[in-house]
C-alpha cells in the first residue's frame, strides 16, 4: 500500500509540472505573435516589379550596365568598344525578335481558343 501512495504523489507532482510548462508555452506564443516582421529587399523589389515604372527603369539600368561593361572591357580603345557594343546590339536584337515571334505565336493561339 505504501507503493500506491508514492505513485499518486508522483503523478500529482508531474501533472502540476505539466500545467506550469503549458502556461509558459502560452506566454511565449503571445510574445512571438506581437513581433513585427521586417521587410527585405526582395519584398520591395517584388512590389516595384508590379508598377508601371518597372519596365522603363529596368531598361535604362540594363542599357547603362551594358555600356559601362563594354567600356570596362575595351579599356578606352574606341574601336574595340564599338565592336563589342555592335555585338551586344546584335544579340539584343536577335533576342528581341525571338521574343516577338514567340509572343505572336501565343496571342494567335489564344485568339483561336476564344
C-alpha positions as a Markdown table, in Angstrom:
| # | Residue | x | y | z |
|---|---|---|---|---|
| 1 | Unk | 0.0 | 0.0 | 0.0 |
| 2 | Unk | 2.9 | 2.3 | 0.5 |
| 3 | Unk | 3.9 | 2.0 | -3.1 |
| 4 | Unk | 0.5 | 3.1 | -4.4 |
| 5 | Unk | 0.7 | 6.3 | -2.2 |
| 6 | Unk | 4.0 | 7.2 | -3.7 |
| 7 | Unk | 2.8 | 6.7 | -7.3 |
| 8 | Unk | -0.1 | 9.0 | -6.7 |
| 9 | Unk | 2.2 | 11.6 | -5.3 |
| 10 | Unk | 4.4 | 11.4 | -8.3 |
| 11 | Unk | 1.5 | 11.6 | -10.7 |
| 12 | Unk | 0.2 | 14.7 | -9.0 |
| 13 | Unk | 3.6 | 16.2 | -9.0 |
| 14 | Unk | 4.1 | 15.7 | -12.7 |
| 15 | Unk | 0.7 | 17.0 | -13.5 |
| 16 | Unk | 1.5 | 20.2 | -11.8 |
| 17 | Unk | 4.7 | 20.5 | -13.7 |
| 18 | Unk | 2.9 | 19.9 | -17.0 |
| 19 | Unk | 0.4 | 22.6 | -16.3 |
| 20 | Unk | 3.1 | 25.1 | -15.4 |
| 21 | Unk | 5.0 | 24.2 | -18.6 |
| 22 | Unk | 2.0 | 24.7 | -20.8 |
| 23 | Unk | 1.3 | 28.1 | -19.3 |
| 24 | Unk | 4.9 | 29.2 | -20.1 |
| 25 | Unk | 4.3 | 28.0 | -23.7 |
| 26 | Unk | 1.2 | 30.2 | -23.9 |
| 27 | Unk | 3.3 | 33.2 | -22.7 |
| 28 | Unk | 5.9 | 32.7 | -25.4 |
| 29 | Unk | 3.3 | 32.2 | -28.1 |
| 30 | Unk | 1.7 | 35.6 | -27.2 |
| 31 | Unk | 5.1 | 37.3 | -27.2 |
| 32 | Unk | 6.1 | 35.9 | -30.5 |
| 33 | Unk | 2.9 | 36.9 | -32.2 |
| 34 | Unk | 3.4 | 40.6 | -31.1 |
| 35 | Unk | 6.7 | 40.8 | -33.0 |
| 36 | Unk | 6.6 | 42.8 | -36.2 |
| 37 | Unk | 8.0 | 41.4 | -39.4 |
| 38 | Unk | 10.7 | 43.3 | -41.2 |
| 39 | Unk | 10.7 | 44.0 | -45.0 |
| 40 | Unk | 13.5 | 42.8 | -47.1 |
| 41 | Unk | 14.9 | 44.0 | -50.4 |
| 42 | Unk | 13.1 | 41.1 | -52.2 |
| 43 | Unk | 9.8 | 42.4 | -50.8 |
| 44 | Unk | 10.4 | 45.9 | -52.1 |
| 45 | Unk | 11.7 | 44.6 | -55.5 |
| 46 | Unk | 8.6 | 42.4 | -55.9 |
| 47 | Unk | 6.3 | 45.3 | -55.1 |
| 48 | Unk | 8.2 | 47.6 | -57.5 |
| 49 | Unk | 8.2 | 45.0 | -60.3 |
| 50 | Unk | 4.4 | 45.2 | -60.3 |
| 51 | Unk | 4.3 | 49.0 | -61.0 |
| 52 | Unk | 4.3 | 50.7 | -64.4 |
| 53 | Unk | 7.7 | 52.3 | -63.8 |
| 54 | Unk | 9.5 | 48.9 | -63.6 |
| 55 | Unk | 10.0 | 48.4 | -67.4 |
| 56 | Unk | 11.5 | 51.8 | -68.2 |
| 57 | Unk | 13.7 | 51.8 | -65.1 |
| 58 | Unk | 14.9 | 48.2 | -65.8 |
| 59 | Unk | 15.5 | 49.2 | -69.5 |
| 60 | Unk | 17.7 | 52.2 | -68.5 |
| 61 | Unk | 19.5 | 50.1 | -66.0 |
| 62 | Unk | 20.3 | 47.3 | -68.5 |
| 63 | Unk | 21.4 | 49.8 | -71.2 |
| 64 | Unk | 23.7 | 51.6 | -68.7 |
| 65 | Unk | 25.1 | 48.4 | -67.4 |
| 66 | Unk | 25.9 | 47.1 | -70.9 |
| 67 | Unk | 27.6 | 50.3 | -72.0 |
| 68 | Unk | 29.7 | 50.5 | -68.8 |
| 69 | Unk | 30.6 | 46.9 | -69.1 |
| 70 | Unk | 31.7 | 47.4 | -72.7 |
| 71 | Unk | 33.8 | 50.4 | -71.7 |
| 72 | Unk | 35.4 | 48.4 | -68.9 |
| 73 | Unk | 36.3 | 45.6 | -71.3 |
| 74 | Unk | 37.5 | 47.8 | -74.1 |
| 75 | Unk | 40.0 | 49.7 | -71.8 |
| 76 | Unk | 39.5 | 53.1 | -73.7 |
| 77 | Unk | 40.1 | 51.5 | -77.1 |
| 78 | Unk | 37.3 | 53.1 | -79.1 |
| 79 | Unk | 37.5 | 50.6 | -82.0 |
| 80 | Unk | 37.1 | 47.7 | -79.6 |
| 81 | Unk | 34.3 | 49.4 | -77.7 |
| 82 | Unk | 32.2 | 49.9 | -80.8 |
| 83 | Unk | 32.8 | 46.3 | -81.9 |
| 84 | Unk | 31.7 | 45.0 | -78.6 |
| 85 | Unk | 28.7 | 47.3 | -78.5 |
| 86 | Unk | 27.8 | 46.2 | -82.0 |
| 87 | Unk | 27.9 | 42.6 | -81.0 |
| 88 | Unk | 25.8 | 43.4 | -77.9 |
| 89 | Unk | 23.2 | 45.2 | -80.1 |
| 90 | Unk | 23.1 | 42.2 | -82.5 |
| 91 | Unk | 22.5 | 39.8 | -79.6 |
| 92 | Unk | 19.8 | 42.0 | -78.1 |
| 93 | Unk | 18.1 | 42.4 | -81.5 |
| 94 | Unk | 18.1 | 38.7 | -82.1 |
| 95 | Unk | 16.6 | 38.0 | -78.6 |
| 96 | Unk | 14.0 | 40.7 | -79.1 |
| 97 | Unk | 12.9 | 39.3 | -82.5 |
| 98 | Unk | 12.7 | 35.8 | -81.0 |
| 99 | Unk | 10.6 | 37.2 | -78.1 |
| 100 | Unk | 8.4 | 39.0 | -80.6 |
| 101 | Unk | 7.8 | 35.8 | -82.7 |
| 102 | Unk | 7.0 | 33.8 | -79.6 |
| 103 | Unk | 4.6 | 36.4 | -78.3 |
| 104 | Unk | 2.8 | 36.4 | -81.7 |
| 105 | Unk | 2.5 | 32.7 | -81.5 |
| 106 | Unk | 1.0 | 32.8 | -78.0 |
| 107 | Unk | -1.5 | 35.6 | -79.0 |
| 108 | Unk | -2.7 | 33.8 | -82.1 |
| 109 | Unk | -3.3 | 30.5 | -80.2 |
| 110 | Unk | -5.3 | 32.4 | -77.6 |
| 111 | Unk | -7.5 | 34.1 | -80.3 |
| 112 | Unk | -8.3 | 30.7 | -81.9 |
| 113 | Unk | -9.3 | 29.3 | -78.5 |
| 114 | Unk | -11.8 | 32.1 | -77.9 |
